[in-house]
Amino acid sequence: MVGIVVVSHSSDLARGVAELAGQVAGPDVRIEAAGGGPGGTLGTDEGLVRDAIRRANQGSGVVVLGDLGSAILTIRHVLENQVNGHVKLVDAPLVEGAVTAAVMASTGSSLDDVIKATEEARGARKL
């Protein structure tokens, strides 16, 4: 099953989005939060991201979503060392993307299908 990692500058935001997505997905999908900087400050921490990816990986790949600029840079830096291509940073809105990824992963969809649906969350209209 595809795992999901939510990366935010805020640990509270990352945990909240991961919790929401987890409630939608159910208990079989591993959704991990990696939020905040060292000592609970705002920011991103490469070690937290790397550990969250390891925990989320169930063998079918991992989708990673980030909130803002330096989170994306941190994720990219972590992924530079990933040679198997089973961990992918997805360009999608954090909340809508995480929920979409969670739903798709819960159905047993492939990594490519989860990525495609998650990217399509960019165009989801609310009104």
N, C-alpha and C positions, 0 to 999 in steps of 0.2 A: 504494500500500500504506500502511496506517495505521502511523504511528510511535509509539514509546513513550518516555516520559521518567520516570525513577525519581528522586525527590527525597528525600534523607535528610539529617539533621543530621550524619551521618558519611559522609565521602567513601568510606571502605572499605565501608560497608554499601551505599551506592548503587551502587558499582562491582560488588560481589558479586552483588547482586540482578539488575543489568543483565546480568552475565555469565551467570548461571544462566538467565535468560529467553532470552538470545541463543542459548545452547546448545540450548534446546528449540525455538526458532523457526527456527533456521538463518540463513544469511548474508543473506537478502533483506530481513529486517525490521530497520529502524534502531531500535536501542534505545540510549538515551543516559542517562548518569548525571549527576546534578547534586547533589553532596553536599559538605557541609562549608561552613564560613564562610571569611572572608578569612584567608589565611596558614595554612590547614590546620586551623583550629580547628573545634570543634563548632559547628554553626549552619547557616544557609542563606544563600545569596547570590543576590540577584535577578538579577545579571548572568549567573551560571552557569546559572540556570534558563532565562533568556531564550535564551542561546546553545544550550543543549541542545534546546530546542524548535525552534529554527531548523535544527539539524543533523538532528533526527528527522523533520522535515516533508518528506514525499515527494509531497505534493499531495493525499493522501486523508484528511488529518487526523492529529491527534496526541492520544493518551491520556496524561494526566499522573497519576502516583500519588505521594502524599507520605506520610511516616511519622508525624509528630506535629504538634501545634498550630501552631507558628510556621512550619513548612514549608508548611502549608496556607495560612496567611495570606500568605506570600511568593508562592506560586503564584497565589492569587487576585489579588494586587496586579499581578502580571505579566499575568494574563489580562484585567484591566480594560481594557487597551488593545487587546485582540484584538476586532476588529469583525466578522470573518467567521464566527465560531462553529465553526471547524474544529479548535480546540484545546480539549479538555475535561478538567477535573479530575474524576476518578472516585473515588467513595467506596467503597474496597475495601481489603482487607488488602494490605500492600505486596508480600510475596512471592507469595502465592497470586494476587493480582490481576495482578502483572506477568507471571507464567507464563501465566495464562489469556489475558491480552491478547496475549501473544506468540504463543500457539498460534492464536488467532483471526485475528490479523493475518497469520500465515503462510499461512492458507488463502485470503487475499484478501478476507476479510469486510469489510463496510462499517464506517464509523466507528460508526454506531448499533449494529450488531450486536456489535462489539468492546466497546463501552461496556456493553451489556446483559449480556454474558457475564462481563465483568470485575466488574460490580456483584454478580452472582450468586455470585462467589467468596466473598463475605461469609458465606454459609451453608454453605460446605464443611466437613463434619465430618472430623475426623482419626481419631476412634476410634468 
